[in-house]
Every structure is written in structure tokens, then in C-alpha cells.
């Protein structure tokens, strides 16, 4: 604690992480790991550093993680989007972009997508891994909610093609955000340049946070907390699905049920004024978020609302959903009278 560490991370923690990542079907060696100050630092390094292919464009799903969109805009990184819906992405379009789009990176959140909440099928993940290898495009797999997975047959993209997958895992979400510890699993070809950029970024990640994480995992506290959180969020999500099915009697509004994770979304008709809806609900202390900042500039924004269960008690969910649909109906009634 009283000396500088290494850019790669606390050596004893790296060996603990190797065993821990194996539980997520991520099998690797310590020399492929890099501890980062949260996943956000890894994203900043990966988008700004050069890649062996010499390409410069980042491809990302639309919508996508809003802070990653902001990061790309902040650094002026060339970016392109590919539409992702509750059904996934068009793999033919993905292949075309890999072939012709000067793509160095494809950023994806395969499971519990932020903001959609949905997950890719195993076939889709296999296909993405295959296309990445065929066209020498690297995948950034942001598996930030891997700990909430309840399907034992669900594997990361990394399991289907590690040579072209950069696997990112956050430890802040399952513990507490202030910990600021993430881990990147890097292909051999990217390790030297990533390490160089990492050292220039912060010399090394906080040793206290790394030591705390090591103790937390080794003692079994991590696993016990994980099981409690998984059960809590799973029950809340089931309650949300029940409430959406109960209160949605509108033909042109489509809730998207998901079984795990922390959020889902509602597809809305084009004519509904989302800012007005959010303002009305906010006055009732129902805080929802529009998704405009989850899209690249110029990309068509689909009308939808993100629903999150992280900051709400289970007994509040039904009332909240009821008020959302009541307000939508009220707005439509006002429009009809005009």
C-alpha cells in the first residue's frame, strides 16, 4: 500500500480473478488480465489506442450505454451504429459493416443490455465471435451484469472466440460503485499497447480497492452478497413483468419482458410526447429516463422508456406501472379532445 503497484494489477488479486472468472466461462491466464479503475477506464483506453489492423472506427449497438456514447463524442472517435431491438441485431448487416466499414472495435452488451435489458441468444453470440475472427475485428464485450445471470447455459461471447474478444467485467455493480475496480481480459496482441496507455492514464489502479476486492472474494462475502442481490432483483423483475401484463391494455404499446437483470423497456407509439410524459410522471415521483443520449448523433431514436428496478422496492412496482399507463391514457384523452 505504501509503494506503487503495477499497471497490470495486484499480483495476488490477478490469481484470484483467474479462478473467479472461470465461474463465468472466461478461461484465461494471469498475463492476459489488466485491472482497471472501473470498466469506464478500459473503454477510454480501448477507443483511443491504435489497433493492429490500422482501422479507426468504433461500431456500437443503437441504443447503447449512454456514457460510452458520450466518451466517443468527447474524444472525437469515428463511430457507426447498428440497430439493436428486443430481437437482437441483423447479422447480415453486421457482416457487411465488418467487411466495409473500417471497423476496429465492435462494442456490445450481449446480456442485460443497457438500456434495453434484453440478451442475445447463444447462436447470435457464436455468430458474432465467428464474424470477428473472420474479418479481424475486435469485440469489446461489456459483461457488466454477469453476476445477475440465472441461466446456467448462458455463456459470454468470449467463450466462443477469445482471440478477438476483449472481455470486460465490473466489480462495482455487485459491490458498491465507489470501489472502482474492473478487469479487462485482453488478447495477447493488444496487451503491450493497452498496458502502455494504462500506465500513462493512472500509473496503477488503487491498491486499497484491489486488496479489498481480493479479501471480499476470498472470504466468500462476494458470493453471499451476489446470491442475495440476484434473488432480490429476480423477484423485482418478475413483479415488474406481472404488473406490465396486468396494466397494459393498449394495443400499440409493447412492454418487453425479461427474466433477469435490472431493467427493461416499453416501446411507445411515435405520436406520444415522451418529454411531456416524463414531466408528468416526475411530478408523481416516478423517475424515468428518455433514451436520446443512448444514440449517436443522426441515428434514428426509437420512442421508448427504460424501466429500472434498482432503486424501487418490490411493493412499489405495481403502483408505479399502474400510474405510467394511467398517465399515457390521460395524455391520449387530452389529445383526442383537442
C-alpha positions in Angstrom: 0.0 0.0 0.0 3.0 2.3 0.6 4.6 1.8 -2.8 3.4 2.0 -6.4 1.8 -1.2 -7.8 1.9 -2.5 -11.3 -0.1 -1.3 -14.3 -1.4 -4.8 -14.7 -2.8 -5.1 -11.1 -2.1 -6.6 -7.7 -0.4 -9.9 -8.5 -2.3 -11.9 -5.8 -5.6 -10.4 -7.0 -4.9 -11.5 -10.6 -4.6 -15.1 -9.5 -7.9 -14.8 -7.5 -9.6 -13.3 -10.6 -8.4 -16.1 -12.8 -10.3 -18.6 -10.6 -13.3 -16.3 -10.2 -13.7 -15.5 -14.0 -13.8 -19.3 -14.7 -17.2 -19.3 -13.0 -18.4 -17.1 -15.8 -16.9 -19.4 -18.5 -14.0 -17.0 -19.0 -10.9 -19.2 -19.0 -7.6 -17.3 -19.3 -4.2 -16.8 -17.7 -2.9 -14.0 -15.4 -0.8 -12.4 -18.1 -4.0 -11.7 -20.1 -5.6 -9.7 -17.3 -5.5 -6.0 -16.6 -7.1 -4.5 -13.6 -8.7 -1.1 -14.4 -10.3 1.8 -12.5 -13.7 0.6 -13.4 -14.9 -0.5 -16.9 -15.1 3.1 -17.9 -11.3 3.4 -17.9 -10.9 0.3 -20.0 -13.4 1.8 -22.5 -11.5 5.0 -22.7 -8.2 3.3 -23.3 -9.5 0.9 -25.9 -11.2 3.5 -28.0 -8.2 5.8 -28.1 -5.3 3.4 -28.6 -4.2 2.2 -32.0 -5.1 -1.4 -33.2 -3.0 -3.8 -35.2 -5.4 -3.5 -38.2 -4.9 0.2 -38.5 -8.6 0.8 -38.6 -10.1 3.7 -36.6 -13.9 3.3 -36.4 -15.9 2.0 -33.4 -19.2 0.2 -34.1 -21.8 0.1 -31.4 -25.4 -1.0 -30.9 -28.1 1.6 -31.1 -29.2 2.3 -28.5 -26.2 1.8 -26.3 -24.6 2.7 -22.9 -25.0 6.4 -22.8 -21.6 7.2 -21.1 -19.9 5.2 -23.9 -21.7 7.3 -26.5 -20.5 10.5 -24.6 -17.0 9.1 -24.5 -16.9 8.6 -28.2 -18.2 12.2 -28.8 -15.8 13.7 -26.3 -12.7 12.1 -27.9 -14.0 12.6 -31.5 -13.7 8.9 -32.2 -15.2 7.9 -35.6 -18.3 5.8 -34.8 -21.1 4.0 -36.6 -24.2 2.4 -35.2 -26.1 -0.9 -35.8 -29.8 -1.1 -34.7 -30.5 -3.4 -31.8 -34.0 -4.3 -30.9 -35.6 -6.7 -28.4 -35.0 -9.4 -31.1 -31.3 -8.6 -31.4 -29.3 -7.3 -34.4 -29.2 -8.1 -38.1 -26.2 -10.4 -38.5 -26.0 -9.8 -42.3 -25.7 -6.1 -41.6 -23.1 -6.7 -39.0 -21.0 -8.8 -41.5 -21.4 -6.0 -44.1 -20.1 -3.4 -41.7 -17.2 -5.6 -40.7 -16.3 -6.1 -44.4 -16.6 -2.5 -45.5 -16.8 -0.1 -42.5 -13.1 0.2 -41.4 -14.2 -1.1 -38.0 -11.5 -1.7 -35.4 -13.9 -2.4 -32.5 -17.5 -3.5 -32.0 -18.8 -2.6 -28.6 -21.6 -4.8 -27.4 -23.5 -5.7 -24.2 -24.7 -9.2 -25.0 -26.7 -9.8 -21.8 -28.9 -7.5 -19.8 -28.3 -4.8 -22.4 -28.2 -1.2 -21.2 -30.7 0.3 -21.9 -32.9 -2.4 -23.4 -32.5 -5.0 -20.7 -32.5 -7.9 -23.3 -29.9 -10.6 -24.0 -28.5 -12.2 -27.2 -29.2 -15.9 -27.9 -26.3 -18.3 -27.8 -26.5 -18.6 -31.6 -26.1 -14.9 -32.0 -23.1 -14.8 -29.7 -21.4 -17.6 -31.6 -22.1 -15.8 -34.9 -20.6 -12.5 -33.6 -17.5 -14.3 -32.4 -17.1 -16.0 -35.8 -17.5 -12.8 -37.8 -15.0 -11.0 -35.6 -12.3 -13.6 -36.3 -13.1 -13.8 -40.0 -12.8 -10.1 -40.5 -10.2 -9.3 -37.9 -12.5 -7.0 -35.9 -12.1 -6.9 -32.1 -15.2 -7.2 -29.9 -15.5 -5.3 -26.6 -17.8 -7.5 -24.6 -19.2 -5.4 -21.7 -20.4 -8.1 -19.3 -21.2 -5.6 -16.5 -24.1 -7.6 -15.1 -22.7 -11.1 -15.5 -23.3 -11.7 -11.8 -27.1 -11.5 -12.3 -27.3 -14.3 -14.8 -29.7 -17.0 -13.8 -29.5 -19.2 -16.9 -26.6 -21.7 -16.4 -26.5 -22.3 -20.1 -25.7 -18.7 -21.0 -22.1 -18.0 -21.9 -20.2 -14.8 -22.9 -19.1 -14.2 -26.4 -15.6 -14.8 -25.1 -16.3 -18.5 -24.6 -16.9 -18.8 -28.4 -13.8 -17.0 -29.7 -11.3 -15.4 -27.2 -8.7 -14.5 -29.9 -10.8 -11.4 -31.0 -12.8 -10.7 -27.8 -11.9 -8.2 -25.1 -13.9 -9.2 -22.1 -14.8 -6.5 -19.5 -16.2 -7.2 -16.1 -17.2 -4.7 -13.5 -17.0 -5.4 -9.8 -18.5 -2.1 -8.8 -22.1 -3.1 -9.7 -22.3 -6.1 -7.4 -20.4 -4.5 -4.5 -20.5 -0.7 -4.5 -19.8 2.0 -7.1 -17.1 3.6 -5.1 -14.8 0.6 -5.3 -14.0 1.5 -8.9 -12.4 -1.9 -9.9 -12.9 -3.6 -13.2 -11.0 -6.2 -15.1 -10.1 -6.5 -18.8 -9.2 -9.8 -20.4 -7.1 -9.0 -23.4 -5.8 -10.9 -26.4 -2.0 -11.2 -26.5 -1.7 -8.9 -29.5 -3.3 -6.0 -27.5 -1.6 -6.3 -24.2 1.6 -4.2 -24.7 -0.2 -1.2 -26.1 -3.0 -1.3 -23.6 -0.5 -1.6 -20.8 1.4 1.5 -22.1 -1.8 3.6 -22.3 -2.9 2.3 -18.9 0.3 3.4 -17.2 0.0 6.9 -18.8 -3.6 7.1 -17.6 -3.1 6.4 -13.9 0.2 4.6 -13.2 -1.7 1.8 -11.5 -5.2 1.2 -10.2 -6.0 1.9 -6.5 -4.2 -0.7 -4.4 -6.6 -0.4 -1.5 -9.6 -1.2 -3.7 -7.8 -4.1 -5.3 -6.8 -5.5 -1.9 -10.4 -5.1 -0.6 -11.8 -6.9 -3.6 -9.3 -9.8 -3.1 -10.4 -10.2 0.5 -14.0 -9.9 -0.4 -13.8 -12.7 -2.9 -11.5 -15.0 -0.9 -13.6 -14.7 2.3 -16.8 -15.8 0.5 -18.5 -12.5 1.2 -18.7 -11.7 -2.5 -20.6 -14.9 -3.3 -23.0 -14.4 -0.4 -23.8 -10.8 -1.4 -24.2 -11.9 -5.0 -26.8 -14.5 -4.2 -28.8 -12.0 -2.1 -28.7 -9.4 -4.9 -29.6 -12.0 -7.6 -32.6 -13.2 -5.6 -33.8 -9.6 -4.9 -33.5 -8.3 -8.4 -35.0 -11.5 -9.9 -38.1 -11.1 -7.7 -38.4 -7.5 -8.6 -38.2 -8.2 -12.3 -40.9 -10.9 -12.0 -43.1 -8.4 -10.2 -42.4 -5.9 -13.0 -43.4 -8.4 -15.7 -46.6 -9.2 -13.9 -47.5 -5.5 -13.5 -46.8 -4.8 -17.1 -49.0 -7.7 -18.2 -51.8 -6.6 -15.8 -52.0 -2.9 -16.6 -51.1 -2.7 -20.3 -54.4 -2.9 -22.2 -53.2 -0.7 -25.1 -52.7 -2.4 -28.5 -49.9 -0.1 -29.7 -47.7 -0.2 -26.5 -45.3 -3.1 -26.2 -43.6 -3.9 -22.9 -40.6 -6.3 -23.3 -40.5 -8.8 -20.5 -37.0 -10.0 -19.4 -36.4 -12.6 -16.7 -33.2 -11.3 -15.1 -31.1 -8.2 -14.9 -32.1 -4.8 -13.6 -34.1 -3.1 -16.4 -36.3 -3.5 -19.5 -38.1 -1.1 -21.8 -41.5 -0.1 -23.2 -42.0 0.6 -26.9 -44.3 3.6 -27.4 -46.2 5.0 -30.4 -44.5 7.7 -32.4 -47.0 10.4 -31.7 -46.7 10.2 -27.9 -44.8 13.2 -26.5 -42.2 11.5 -24.3 -40.8 14.7 -22.6 -44.3 15.6 -21.5 -44.9 12.1 -20.2 -41.7 12.2 -18.2 -42.5 15.5 -16.8 -46.0 14.5 -15.7 -44.7 11.3 -14.1 -41.9 13.1 -12.4 -44.4 15.2 -10.6 -45.7 12.0 -9.2 -42.2 11.0 -8.1 -41.9 8.4 -10.8 -38.5 9.0 -12.4 -38.0 7.5 -15.8 -35.4 8.3 -18.5 -35.6 9.1 -22.1 -33.1 7.4 -24.3 -31.9 10.2 -26.6 -28.4 10.2 -25.1 -28.1 6.5 -25.8 -27.9 7.2 -29.6 -25.2 8.5 -31.8 -26.0 11.9 -33.4 -28.0 11.4 -36.5 -29.2 7.9 -35.7 -33.0 7.5 -35.6 -34.2 7.4 -32.0 -36.9 4.8 -31.3 -39.7 6.0 -28.9 -39.3 4.0 -25.7 -39.0 4.2 -22.0 -36.4 2.5 -19.9 -37.7 0.9 -16.7 -35.2 0.1 -13.9 -35.9 -1.9 -10.7 -32.6 -1.0 -8.9 -34.0 2.0 -6.9 -37.5 0.8 -6.2 -39.0 -1.6 -3.6 -40.9 -4.6 -4.8 -44.1 -3.4 -3.2 -43.9 -0.1 -5.2 -43.6 -1.7 -8.6 -47.2 -2.4 -9.3 -48.4 1.1 -8.3 -45.7 2.7 -10.4 -46.6 0.7 -13.5 -50.3 1.5 -13.0 -49.5 5.2 -12.9 -47.4 5.1 -16.0 -50.3 3.6 -18.0 -52.8 5.9 -16.4 -50.8 8.9 -17.5 -50.4 7.6 -21.0 -54.2 7.2 -21.3 -54.8 10.6 -19.8 -52.5 12.3 -22.3 -54.2 10.5 -25.2 -57.6 11.6 -23.8 -56.4 15.2 -23.8 -55.1 14.9 -27.4 -58.4 13.4 -28.5 -60.5 16.3 -27.0 -58.4 18.8 -28.9 
